[in-house]
Amino acid sequence: MRISRQHWEALLAELNDACRQRHLLTYRALIERLQLPAPAMQTLVAALEYLATLDARSERPLRSSLVISQGASRLPRPGFFECVTRLGRFTGPSDGAAAASWHAAEVARVFEFDYPQEP
């Protein structure tokens, strides 16, 4: 799954704006803002997982944690937690108190971190 450079740069810009404004984005809103072509959700998820990998390698808070589901949980999709488990950042089930607590702490870390400008 690949994302165009234009969409990648737009994704980073949206996440930077969300971070600066201290708010979360839904997957649906992000797909609409970026105008991702089909299969939009798969493309977005792949891009967010790639970004999580880059952030983890650089020992930064995971910007992809700013993207959440529209549902009542207000958490990222289960695949996000599978990804962060693979990255060694989280252990446990993708729903429930442990996931919510870890996610809230990660979002707070993202909001406080000063990310370098992307080239």
DSSP file (Angstrom, degrees, kcal/mol; ACC not computed):
  #  RESIDUE AA STRUCTURE BP1 BP2  ACC     N-H-->O    O-->H-N    N-H-->O    O-->H-N    TCO  KAPPA ALPHA  PHI   PSI    X-CA   Y-CA   Z-CA
    1    1 A M              0   0    0      0, 0.0     2,-0.3     0, 0.0    42,-0.0   0.000 360.0 360.0 360.0 128.8    0.0    0.0    0.0
    2    2 A R        -     0   0    0     45,-0.0     2,-0.4    44,-0.0    45,-0.1  -0.902 360.0-153.9-125.3 152.4    1.5    3.4   -1.0
    3    3 A I        -     0   0    0     -2,-0.3    33,-0.0    43,-0.1    41,-0.0  -0.966  29.4-111.5-121.8 141.2    0.5    7.0   -0.4
    4    4 A S     >  -     0   0    0     -2,-0.4     4,-2.8     1,-0.1     5,-0.2  -0.280  25.6-115.2 -68.0 156.8    1.5    9.7   -2.8
    5    5 A R  H  > S+     0   0    0      1,-0.2     4,-2.8     2,-0.2     5,-0.2   0.897 117.9  53.9 -58.2 -40.6    4.0   12.3   -1.7
    6    6 A Q  H  > S+     0   0    0      1,-0.2     4,-2.0     2,-0.2    -1,-0.2   0.927 111.7  43.4 -61.0 -45.7    1.3   15.0   -1.9
    7    7 A H  H  > S+     0   0    0      2,-0.2     4,-2.6     1,-0.2    -2,-0.2   0.887 113.0  53.0 -68.1 -38.0   -1.0   13.0    0.4
    8    8 A W  H  X S+     0   0    0     -4,-2.8     4,-2.5     2,-0.2    -2,-0.2   0.938 111.1  45.7 -61.2 -47.7    1.9   12.1    2.8
    9    9 A E  H  X S+     0   0    0     -4,-2.8     4,-2.1     1,-0.2    -1,-0.2   0.878 113.1  50.4 -64.4 -37.4    2.8   15.8    3.1
   10   10 A A  H  X S+     0   0    0     -4,-2.0     4,-2.5    -5,-0.2    -1,-0.2   0.885 109.1  52.2 -67.1 -38.2   -0.9   16.7    3.6
   11   11 A L  H  X S+     0   0    0     -4,-2.6     4,-2.5     2,-0.2     5,-0.2   0.945 110.2  47.6 -61.4 -48.5   -1.2   14.0    6.3
   12   12 A L  H  X S+     0   0    0     -4,-2.5     4,-2.5     1,-0.2    -2,-0.2   0.897 111.8  51.0 -60.0 -40.3    1.8   15.4    8.2
   13   13 A A  H  X S+     0   0    0     -4,-2.1     4,-2.5     2,-0.2    -1,-0.2   0.913 110.0  49.1 -64.2 -43.1    0.4   18.9    7.9
   14   14 A E  H  X S+     0   0    0     -4,-2.5     4,-2.5     1,-0.2    -2,-0.2   0.917 113.0  47.0 -62.5 -43.0   -3.0   17.8    9.3
   15   15 A L  H  X S+     0   0    0     -4,-2.5     4,-2.4     2,-0.2    -2,-0.2   0.882 111.2  51.5 -67.8 -37.3   -1.3   16.0   12.2
   16   16 A N  H  X S+     0   0    0     -4,-2.5     4,-2.6    -5,-0.2    -2,-0.2   0.911 111.3  48.0 -63.3 -42.1    0.9   19.0   12.9
   17   17 A D  H  X S+     0   0    0     -4,-2.5     4,-2.5     2,-0.2    -2,-0.2   0.925 111.5  49.8 -62.9 -44.5   -2.2   21.2   12.9
   18   18 A A  H  X>S+     0   0    0     -4,-2.5     5,-2.3     1,-0.2     4,-0.8   0.902 112.3  48.3 -61.1 -40.9   -4.0   18.8   15.2
   19   19 A C  H ><5S+     0   0    0     -4,-2.4     3,-0.6     3,-0.2    -2,-0.2   0.935 112.1  47.9 -64.4 -46.9   -1.0   18.8   17.5
   20   20 A R  H 3<5S+     0   0    0     -4,-2.6    -2,-0.2     1,-0.2    -1,-0.2   0.879 118.1  41.2 -61.8 -39.0   -0.7   22.5   17.6
   21   21 A Q  H 3<5S-     0   0    0     -4,-2.5    -1,-0.2    -5,-0.2    -2,-0.2   0.495 108.5-127.7 -88.4  -4.3   -4.4   22.9   18.3
   22   22 A R  T <<5 +     0   0    0     -4,-0.8     2,-0.3    -3,-0.6    -3,-0.2   0.938  64.3 122.4  57.1  52.7   -4.4   20.0   20.8
   23   23 A H      < -     0   0    0     -5,-2.3     2,-0.2    -6,-0.1    -1,-0.2  -0.947  56.4-120.3-138.5 163.9   -7.2   18.1   19.2
   24   24 A L        -     0   0    0     -2,-0.3     2,-0.3    -3,-0.1    43,-0.2  -0.649  18.8-144.2-101.4 158.2   -7.8   14.6   17.8
   25   25 A L  E     -a   67   0A   0     41,-2.9    43,-3.1    -2,-0.2     2,-0.2  -0.916  12.4-129.3-119.3 145.9   -8.9   13.7   14.3
   26   26 A T  E  >  -a   68   0A   0     -2,-0.3     4,-2.3    41,-0.2    43,-0.2  -0.633  23.3-119.4 -88.6 156.5  -11.2   10.8   13.2
   27   27 A Y  H  > S+     0   0    0     41,-1.7     4,-2.5    -2,-0.2     5,-0.2   0.928 115.7  51.6 -55.6 -45.2  -10.1    8.5   10.4
   28   28 A R  H  > S+     0   0    0      1,-0.2     4,-2.3     2,-0.2    -1,-0.2   0.924 109.3  48.2 -61.0 -47.2  -13.1    9.6    8.4
   29   29 A A  H  > S+     0   0    0      1,-0.2     4,-2.8     2,-0.2    -1,-0.2   0.896 112.3  49.9 -61.2 -39.9  -12.4   13.3    8.7
   30   30 A L  H  X S+     0   0    0     -4,-2.3     4,-2.6     2,-0.2     5,-0.2   0.909 109.1  50.8 -66.9 -42.3   -8.8   12.7    7.7
   31   31 A I  H  X>S+     0   0    0     -4,-2.5     5,-1.5    -5,-0.2     4,-1.1   0.918 113.9  45.8 -59.5 -43.4   -9.8   10.7    4.7
   32   32 A E  H  <5S+     0   0    0     -4,-2.3    -2,-0.2     2,-0.2    -1,-0.2   0.921 113.5  47.8 -67.9 -44.1  -12.1   13.5    3.6
   33   33 A R  H  <5S+     0   0    0     -4,-2.8    -2,-0.2     1,-0.2    -1,-0.2   0.895 117.8  41.5 -63.7 -40.0   -9.6   16.3    4.3
   34   34 A L  H  <5S-     0   0    0     -4,-2.6    -1,-0.2    -5,-0.2    -2,-0.2   0.651  99.4-139.0 -81.4 -14.9   -6.9   14.4    2.4
   35   35 A Q  T  <5 -     0   0    0     -4,-1.1    -3,-0.2    -5,-0.2    -4,-0.1   0.935  29.9-169.0  52.9  50.3   -9.3   13.3   -0.4
   36   36 A L      < -     0   0    0     -5,-1.5     4,-0.2    -6,-0.2    -1,-0.2  -0.483  16.0-125.2 -70.8 136.6   -7.6    9.9   -0.4
   37   37 A P        -     0   0    0      0, 0.0     6,-0.2     0, 0.0    -1,-0.1  -0.376  52.3 -43.8 -75.9 161.3   -8.6    7.7   -3.3
   38   38 A A  S    S+     0   0    0      1,-0.3     0, 0.0     2,-0.1     0, 0.0  -0.392 128.4  42.6 -64.2 143.0  -10.0    4.2   -2.8
   39   39 A P  S  > S+     0   0    0      0, 0.0     4,-2.2     0, 0.0    -1,-0.3   0.058  80.4 157.5 -83.0  99.2   -9.0    2.1   -0.9
   40   40 A A  H  >  +     0   0    0     -4,-0.2     4,-2.8     1,-0.2     5,-0.2   0.883  67.5  49.1 -60.4 -47.3   -8.8    5.2    1.3
   41   41 A M  H  > S+     0   0    0      1,-0.2     4,-2.8     2,-0.2    -1,-0.2   0.922 112.8  47.8 -63.6 -43.0   -8.9    3.5    4.8
   42   42 A Q  H  > S+     0   0    0      2,-0.2     4,-2.3     1,-0.2    -1,-0.2   0.903 113.3  48.8 -63.7 -39.8   -6.3    1.0    3.9
   43   43 A T  H  X S+     0   0    0     -4,-2.2     4,-2.3    -6,-0.2    -2,-0.2   0.933 113.3  46.6 -64.1 -46.1   -4.0    3.7    2.5
   44   44 A L  H  X S+     0   0    0     -4,-2.8     4,-2.7     2,-0.2     5,-0.2   0.930 112.7  49.2 -62.8 -46.3   -4.5    5.9    5.6
   45   45 A V  H  X S+     0   0    0     -4,-2.8     4,-2.5     1,-0.2     5,-0.2   0.916 111.4  49.4 -61.3 -43.4   -3.9    3.0    8.0
   46   46 A A  H  X S+     0   0    0     -4,-2.3     4,-2.2    -5,-0.2    -1,-0.2   0.910 112.4  48.1 -61.7 -41.8   -0.7    2.0    6.1
   47   47 A A  H  X S+     0   0    0     -4,-2.3     4,-2.5     2,-0.2    -2,-0.2   0.900 112.0  49.0 -66.0 -40.9    0.6    5.6    6.2
   48   48 A L  H  X S+     0   0    0     -4,-2.7     4,-2.3     2,-0.2    16,-0.2   0.881 111.3  49.4 -67.3 -37.5   -0.2    6.0    9.9
   49   49 A E  H  X S+     0   0    0     -4,-2.5     4,-2.1    -5,-0.2    -1,-0.2   0.895 110.9  50.1 -67.5 -38.9    1.6    2.7   10.7
   50   50 A Y  H  X S+     0   0    0     -4,-2.2     4,-2.4    -5,-0.2    -2,-0.2   0.928 111.1  49.0 -63.1 -44.6    4.6    3.8    8.7
   51   51 A L  H  X S+     0   0    0     -4,-2.5     4,-2.9     1,-0.2     5,-0.2   0.900 108.8  53.3 -62.1 -40.6    4.6    7.1   10.6
   52   52 A A  H  X S+     0   0    0     -4,-2.3     4,-2.7     1,-0.2    -1,-0.2   0.904 108.7  50.2 -60.2 -40.7    4.4    5.3   13.9
   53   53 A T  H  X S+     0   0    0     -4,-2.1     4,-2.5     2,-0.2    -2,-0.2   0.923 111.3  47.9 -63.6 -44.6    7.4    3.2   12.8
   54   54 A L  H  X S+     0   0    0     -4,-2.4     4,-1.6     2,-0.2    -2,-0.2   0.929 114.0  46.7 -61.7 -45.5    9.4    6.4   12.0
   55   55 A D  H  <>S+     0   0    0     -4,-2.9     5,-3.1     1,-0.2    -2,-0.2   0.910 112.5  49.9 -64.2 -42.0    8.4    8.1   15.2
   56   56 A A  H ><5S+     0   0    0     -4,-2.7     3,-1.6     1,-0.2    -2,-0.2   0.918 108.6  52.2 -63.7 -43.2    9.3    4.9   17.3
   57   57 A R  H 3<5S+     0   0    0     -4,-2.5    -1,-0.2     1,-0.3    -2,-0.2   0.855 112.5  45.9 -60.3 -34.2   12.7    4.6   15.6
   58   58 A S  T 3<5S-     0   0    0     -4,-1.6    -1,-0.3    -5,-0.2    -2,-0.2   0.346 114.9-119.4 -90.1   5.8   13.4    8.2   16.4
   59   59 A E  T < 5 +     0   0    0     -3,-1.6    -3,-0.2     1,-0.2    -2,-0.1   0.865  67.4 139.1  56.8  40.2   12.1    7.7   20.0
   60   60 A R      < -     0   0    0     -5,-3.1    -1,-0.2    -6,-0.1    -2,-0.1  -0.746  63.5 -90.2-106.5 157.9    9.4   10.3   19.6
   61   61 A P        -     0   0    0      0, 0.0     2,-0.8     0, 0.0    -1,-0.1  -0.359  54.6 -99.0 -60.3 151.0    5.8   10.1   20.8
   62   62 A L    >   -     0   0    0      1,-0.2     3,-1.9     2,-0.1     4,-0.1  -0.648  29.5-166.4 -86.0 107.4    3.6    8.6   18.1
   63   63 A R  G >  S+     0   0    0     -2,-0.8     3,-2.1     1,-0.3    -1,-0.2   0.780  84.6  72.1 -60.8 -27.1    1.7   11.2   16.1
   64   64 A S  G >  S+     0   0    0      1,-0.3     3,-1.6   -16,-0.2    -1,-0.3   0.687  79.4  76.4 -64.5 -15.3   -0.6    8.5   14.7
   65   65 A S  G <  S+     0   0    0     -3,-1.9    -1,-0.3     1,-0.3    -2,-0.2   0.641  78.9  73.2 -69.2 -11.6   -2.2    8.3   18.1
   66   66 A L  G <  S+     0   0    0     -3,-2.1   -41,-2.9    -4,-0.1     2,-0.6   0.558  81.5  83.6 -76.6  -7.0   -4.0   11.6   17.2
   67   67 A V  E <   +a   25   0A   0     -3,-1.6     2,-0.3   -43,-0.2   -41,-0.2  -0.873  61.5 171.2-105.2 123.6   -6.3    9.7   14.9
   68   68 A I  E     -a   26   0A   0    -43,-3.1   -41,-1.7    -2,-0.6     2,-0.1  -0.792  34.0 -97.1-128.5 166.4   -9.3    8.0   16.5
   69   69 A S        -     0   0    0      6,-2.8     5,-0.1    -2,-0.3    -1,-0.0  -0.444  27.0-127.0 -77.8 156.2  -12.4    6.1   15.6
   70   70 A Q  S    S+     0   0    0     -2,-0.1    -1,-0.1     4,-0.1   -44,-0.0   0.683  78.9 103.5 -74.1 -18.5  -15.8    7.9   15.4
   71   71 A G  S >  S-     0   0    0      4,-0.2     3,-1.1     1,-0.1    -2,-0.0   0.141  93.7 -89.3 -63.1 178.8  -17.3    5.4   17.8
   72   72 A A  T 3  S+     0   0    0      1,-0.2    -1,-0.1     2,-0.1    -2,-0.0   0.756 119.5  66.2 -62.8 -27.4  -18.0    5.7   21.4
   73   73 A S  T 3  S-     0   0    0      2,-0.1    -1,-0.2     1,-0.1    -3,-0.1   0.821  83.3-153.4 -66.7 -30.1  -14.6    4.5   22.5
   74   74 A R    <   +     0   0    0     -3,-1.1    -2,-0.1     1,-0.2    -1,-0.1   0.810  54.9 121.7  55.7  31.7  -12.8    7.5   21.0
   75   75 A L  S    S-     0   0    0      1,-0.1    -6,-2.8    -7,-0.1    -1,-0.2  -0.756  71.8 -91.4-113.1 163.1   -9.8    5.3   20.6
   76   76 A P        -     0   0    0      0, 0.0    -8,-0.2     0, 0.0    -1,-0.1  -0.244  58.6 -80.7 -63.6 165.4   -7.8    4.4   17.5
   77   77 A R    >>  -     0   0    0    -10,-0.2     3,-1.6     1,-0.1     4,-1.0  -0.238  44.4-103.6 -63.9 157.6   -8.8    1.2   15.7
   78   78 A P  H 3> S+     0   0    0      0, 0.0     4,-1.9     0, 0.0     3,-0.3   0.831 119.7  65.1 -53.8 -34.0   -7.6   -2.1   17.0
   79   79 A G  H 3> S+     0   0    0      1,-0.2     4,-2.3     2,-0.2     5,-0.1   0.819  94.8  59.3 -60.1 -30.7   -4.9   -2.3   14.3
   80   80 A F  H <> S+     0   0    0     -3,-1.6     4,-2.7     2,-0.2    -1,-0.2   0.930 106.4  46.7 -61.3 -45.2   -3.3    0.8   15.8
   81   81 A F  H  X S+     0   0    0     -4,-1.0     4,-1.6    -3,-0.3    -2,-0.2   0.843 110.0  53.2 -69.2 -32.5   -2.8   -1.1   19.1
   82   82 A E  H  X S+     0   0    0     -4,-1.9     4,-2.2     2,-0.2    -1,-0.2   0.917 110.9  48.5 -63.3 -42.5   -1.5   -4.1   17.2
   83   83 A C  H  X S+     0   0    0     -4,-2.3     4,-1.8     1,-0.2    -2,-0.2   0.940 111.9  46.6 -63.1 -48.8    1.1   -1.8   15.5
   84   84 A V  H  <>S+     0   0    0     -4,-2.7     5,-2.9     1,-0.2     6,-1.1   0.782 110.0  55.0 -69.8 -24.1    2.2   -0.2   18.7
   85   85 A T  H ><5S+     0   0    0     -4,-1.6     3,-1.4     4,-0.2    -1,-0.2   0.924 107.5  49.4 -68.3 -44.7    2.5   -3.6   20.3
   86   86 A R  H 3<5S+     0   0    0     -4,-2.2    -2,-0.2     1,-0.3    -1,-0.2   0.845 109.6  53.0 -60.2 -33.2    4.8   -4.7   17.4
   87   87 A L  T 3<5S-     0   0    0     -4,-1.8    -1,-0.3    -5,-0.1    -2,-0.2   0.499 116.8-116.6 -81.0  -3.8    6.8   -1.5   18.0
   88   88 A G  T < 5S+     0   0    0     -3,-1.4    -3,-0.2     2,-0.2    -2,-0.1   0.699  85.9 112.0  78.1  19.7    7.2   -2.3   21.7
   89   89 A R  S   <S+     0   0    0     -5,-2.9     2,-0.3     1,-0.2    -4,-0.2   0.680  77.0  23.4 -96.6 -20.7    5.2    0.7   22.9
   90   90 A F        -     0   0    0     -6,-1.1     2,-0.4    -9,-0.1    -2,-0.2  -0.998  54.9-168.6-147.8 144.4    2.1   -1.0   24.3
   91   91 A T        +     0   0    0     -2,-0.3    -9,-0.0    -3,-0.1   -10,-0.0  -0.999  49.8  50.8-133.0 139.1    1.1   -4.4   25.7
   92   92 A G  S    S-     0   0    0     -2,-0.4    -7,-0.1   -11,-0.1    -2,-0.0  -0.719  89.5 -31.5 131.6 179.0   -2.4   -5.5   26.4
   93   93 A P        -     0   0    0      0, 0.0     6,-0.2     0, 0.0    -2,-0.1  -0.326  52.0-123.4 -70.0 153.8   -5.8   -5.7   24.8
   94   94 A S  S    S+     0   0    0      5,-0.1     2,-0.3     4,-0.1   -13,-0.1   0.414  93.3  46.7 -81.1   3.3   -6.8   -3.0   22.2
   95   95 A D  S    S+     0   0    0    -14,-0.0     4,-0.3     4,-0.0     3,-0.2  -0.915  86.2  46.9-135.3 165.5   -9.9   -2.1   24.1
   96   96 A G  S  > S-     0   0    0     -2,-0.3     4,-2.3     1,-0.2     5,-0.2  -0.429  99.6 -42.0  99.0-174.5  -10.6   -1.3   27.8
   97   97 A A  H  > S+     0   0    0      1,-0.2     4,-2.8     2,-0.2     5,-0.2   0.851 129.1  53.7 -64.7 -39.8   -9.0    0.7   30.5
   98   98 A A  H  > S+     0   0    0     -3,-0.2     4,-2.5     2,-0.2    -1,-0.2   0.923 112.3  44.7 -64.3 -43.2   -5.4   -0.1   29.8
   99   99 A A  H  > S+     0   0    0     -4,-0.3     4,-2.7     2,-0.2    -2,-0.2   0.920 115.0  48.4 -65.8 -43.4   -5.6    0.9   26.1
  100  100 A A  H  X S+     0   0    0     -4,-2.3     4,-2.4     2,-0.2    -2,-0.2   0.907 113.5  47.2 -63.9 -41.5   -7.5    4.1   27.0
  101  101 A S  H  X S+     0   0    0     -4,-2.8     4,-2.1     2,-0.2    -2,-0.2   0.933 114.0  46.3 -66.4 -46.5   -5.0    5.0   29.7
  102  102 A W  H  X S+     0   0    0     -4,-2.5     4,-2.5    -5,-0.2    -2,-0.2   0.926 113.5  50.1 -61.2 -44.2   -2.0    4.3   27.4
  103  103 A H  H  X S+     0   0    0     -4,-2.7     4,-2.8     1,-0.2     5,-0.2   0.926 109.4  50.2 -61.9 -46.0   -3.6    6.2   24.5
  104  104 A A  H  X S+     0   0    0     -4,-2.4     4,-2.0     1,-0.2    -1,-0.2   0.901 112.5  47.8 -60.0 -41.2   -4.4    9.3   26.7
  105  105 A A  H  X S+     0   0    0     -4,-2.1     4,-2.0     2,-0.2    -1,-0.2   0.894 111.9  49.5 -67.1 -39.6   -0.8    9.4   28.0
  106  106 A E  H  X S+     0   0    0     -4,-2.5     4,-2.5     2,-0.2    -2,-0.2   0.911 109.6  51.1 -66.5 -42.1    0.6    9.0   24.4
  107  107 A V  H  X S+     0   0    0     -4,-2.8     4,-2.6     1,-0.2    -1,-0.2   0.919 109.5  50.8 -60.2 -43.3   -1.6   11.9   23.2
  108  108 A A  H  X S+     0   0    0     -4,-2.0     4,-1.4    -5,-0.2    -1,-0.2   0.904 109.8  50.3 -61.3 -40.5   -0.4   14.1   26.0
  109  109 A R  H  X S+     0   0    0     -4,-2.0     4,-1.3     2,-0.2    -2,-0.2   0.907 109.8  50.7 -62.9 -42.0    3.2   13.2   25.1
  110  110 A V  H >< S+     0   0    0     -4,-2.5     3,-0.5     1,-0.2    -2,-0.2   0.931 108.6  51.6 -60.8 -46.1    2.5   14.1   21.4
  111  111 A F  H 3< S+     0   0    0     -4,-2.6    -1,-0.2     1,-0.2    -2,-0.2   0.809 114.3  43.9 -62.2 -29.6    1.0   17.5   22.4
  112  112 A E  H 3< S+     0   0    0     -4,-1.4    -1,-0.2    -5,-0.2    -2,-0.2   0.651  94.4  95.8 -89.6 -17.0    4.1   18.3   24.5
  113  113 A F    <<  -     0   0    0     -4,-1.3     2,-0.9    -3,-0.5   -53,-0.0  -0.511  67.6-139.3 -83.4 143.1    6.7   17.2   22.1
  114  114 A D        -     0   0    0     -2,-0.2    -1,-0.1     0, 0.0    -3,-0.1  -0.832  24.0-156.4-100.5  96.3    8.4   19.6   19.7
  115  115 A Y        -     0   0    0     -2,-0.9     3,-0.1    -5,-0.2     2,-0.1  -0.471  18.9-113.5 -74.1 140.3    8.7   17.7   16.4
  116  116 A P        -     0   0    0      0, 0.0     2,-0.2     0, 0.0    -1,-0.1  -0.387  40.1 -95.0 -67.5 151.6   11.4   18.8   13.9
  117  117 A Q        -     0   0    0      1,-0.1     0, 0.0    -2,-0.1     0, 0.0  -0.479  42.1-117.0 -66.8 135.3   10.1   20.3   10.7
  118  118 A E              0   0    0     -2,-0.2    -1,-0.1     1,-0.1    -3,-0.0  -0.494 360.0 360.0 -73.2 142.1    9.9   17.7    7.9
  119  119 A P              0   0    0      0, 0.0    -1,-0.1     0, 0.0    -2,-0.1   0.520 360.0 360.0 -66.5 360.0   12.2   18.3    4.9
